[in-house]
Amino acid sequence: MGRTRIKICGLTREEDVRSAVEAGADALGFVFYPKSPRYITPERAAELTALLPPFVTAVGLFVNEKPETVAHAVKTARLTLLQFHGDETPEMCHRVAVASELPFIRAFRVKPETTSADLIEYKDIYRDASPFFRGLLLDVWSEAYGGAGKVFDWSIVSAETARQVVLSGGLNVQNVTGAVSQLHPYAVDVSSGVEAVKGIKDAEKIRAFIAAVRQGDW
């Protein structure tokens, strides 16, 4: 099925960036949502993205942010992909992507009543709305914005949908092998599952998580 891509999200320290890169992460996420415990400024993010080698994607996570604010973060931190986690409409995502001149992924918070057809419909709406749309990031429903660190019902993810999504929500070294071998998603995204405390990553957990993903690939 190919190699599952891996995103480590919520980086705040140089040593965590180095650990993720050395372990083989494909993308690193930087949170620009002020209410998050993993929030960093664009200026701080610039210090961290300066450590990235070629072909490691710098992803900026935003929640209901103004286009000019996103554009400032993109320019300052040298981001290469946008991730929208709020109540942004397809039209809003498109406008921000145009202003920033970057592609984007859209978080979909899965509710207990969500169906496989809902995921396909949501994906098609965003794809029709913007040529900058690159895919959905699936996370569990929460009243708060951002990840909740919980798993949703993976059975609603069809084989067709799985190869076009980033799987998130409660992933860790104990369950990601099963998730990858069962769903074969295009990518997985983890934050709290590789942390010592909120905002502080654990190098050994990062290495173990990435190894567990690779085990699921085969």
Residue pairs with C-beta under 8 A, 6 or more apart in sequence:
1 163
1 184
1 217
2 217
3 214
3 217
4 180
4 184
4 185
4 186
4 187
4 188
4 213
4 216
4 217
5 26
5 27
5 166
5 186
5 187
5 188
6 24
6 25
6 26
6 27
6 187
6 188
6 190
6 209
6 210
6 213
7 25
7 26
7 27
7 28
7 29
7 57
7 59
7 166
7 187
7 188
7 189
7 190
8 16
8 20
8 25
8 27
8 28
8 29
8 190
8 191
8 194
8 201
8 206
9 28
9 29
9 31
9 38
9 59
9 61
9 147
9 189
9 190
9 191
10 29
10 30
10 31
10 36
10 38
10 191
10 192
10 195
10 199
10 201
11 17
11 20
11 28
11 29
11 30
11 38
11 48
11 201
12 38
12 40
12 44
12 48
12 199
12 200
13 48
13 200
13 201
14 47
14 48
14 51
15 203
16 200
16 201
16 203
16 206
17 28
17 48
17 51
17 52
18 51
19 201
19 203
19 206
19 207
20 28
20 201
20 206
21 28
21 51
21 52
21 53
21 56
23 203
23 206
23 207
23 210
24 210
25 56
25 206
25 210
26 55
26 56
26 57
26 187
27 56
27 57
27 58
27 59
27 81
27 187
28 48
28 49
28 52
28 56
28 57
28 58
28 59
29 59
29 60
29 61
29 83
29 189
29 191
30 40
30 45
30 48
30 49
30 58
30 59
30 60
30 61
30 77
30 79
31 38
31 39
31 40
31 61
31 146
32 39
32 40
32 41
32 42
32 45
32 60
32 61
32 62
32 65
32 70
32 73
33 39
33 61
33 62
33 63
33 85
33 145
33 146
35 63
35 145
36 146
37 198
37 199
38 191
38 198
38 199
40 48
42 72
42 73
42 76
42 77
43 76
43 77
45 58
45 60
45 73
45 76
45 77
45 79
46 76
46 77
46 78
48 77
49 58
49 77
49 78
49 79
50 78
52 58
57 80
57 81
58 77
58 78
58 79
58 80
58 81
59 79
59 80
59 81
59 82
59 83
59 105
60 70
60 73
60 74
60 77
60 79
60 81
60 82
60 83
61 83
61 85
61 146
62 69
62 70
62 73
62 82
62 83
62 84
62 85
62 86
62 96
63 84
63 85
63 86
63 145
63 146
64 86
64 87
64 88
64 145
65 86
65 96
67 95
67 96
67 99
67 100
68 99
70 82
70 96
70 99
70 100
71 96
71 99
71 100
73 79
74 82
74 100
74 101
74 102
79 100
79 102
80 102
81 102
81 103
81 104
81 105
81 134
82 96
82 97
82 100
82 102
82 103
82 104
82 105
83 104
83 105
83 106
83 107
83 137
84 93
84 96
84 104
84 105
84 106
84 107
85 107
85 145
85 146
86 145
88 96
88 106
90 125
90 126
90 128
90 129
90 130
90 133
91 129
93 104
93 106
93 126
93 129
93 130
93 132
93 133
94 129
94 130
94 132
94 133
96 104
97 103
97 104
97 130
97 132
97 133
98 132
102 132
103 132
103 133
103 134
104 130
104 132
104 133
104 134
105 133
105 134
105 135
105 136
105 137
105 166
106 126
106 133
106 135
106 136
106 137
107 136
107 137
107 138
107 139
107 168
108 119
108 122
108 136
108 137
108 138
108 139
109 139
109 140
109 141
109 142
110 119
110 138
110 139
110 140
110 141
110 152
110 153
110 156
110 169
111 141
112 141
112 153
114 141
114 152
114 156
115 156
116 156
116 157
116 158
116 161
118 156
119 136
119 138
119 156
119 157
119 158
119 161
119 165
120 158
120 160
120 161
122 136
123 135
123 136
123 161
123 164
123 165
126 133
126 136
127 133
135 164
135 165
135 166
135 186
136 164
136 165
136 166
137 165
137 166
137 168
137 189
138 152
138 157
138 165
138 166
138 167
138 168
138 169
139 147
139 148
139 152
139 168
139 169
140 148
140 150
140 151
140 152
140 169
140 170
141 148
141 152
142 148
142 150
147 168
147 169
147 191
147 192
148 169
148 170
149 169
149 170
149 191
149 192
149 193
150 169
150 170
151 169
151 170
151 171
151 175
152 169
152 170
154 167
154 179
154 182
154 183
157 165
157 167
157 183
157 185
159 184
162 183
162 184
162 185
162 186
163 184
163 185
163 186
164 186
165 185
165 186
165 187
166 185
166 186
166 187
166 188
166 189
167 179
167 183
167 185
167 187
167 188
167 189
168 188
168 189
168 190
170 193
171 179
171 188
171 189
171 190
171 193
171 209
172 190
172 193
172 194
172 205
172 209
173 193
173 205
173 208
173 209
173 212
176 188
176 190
176 193
176 209
176 212
176 213
176 216
177 212
177 213
177 215
177 216
178 216
179 185
179 188
179 216
180 188
180 213
180 216
180 217
181 216
181 217
188 213
190 209
192 198
193 205
193 209
194 201
194 202
194 205
194 206
194 209
195 201
195 202
195 205
196 202
196 205
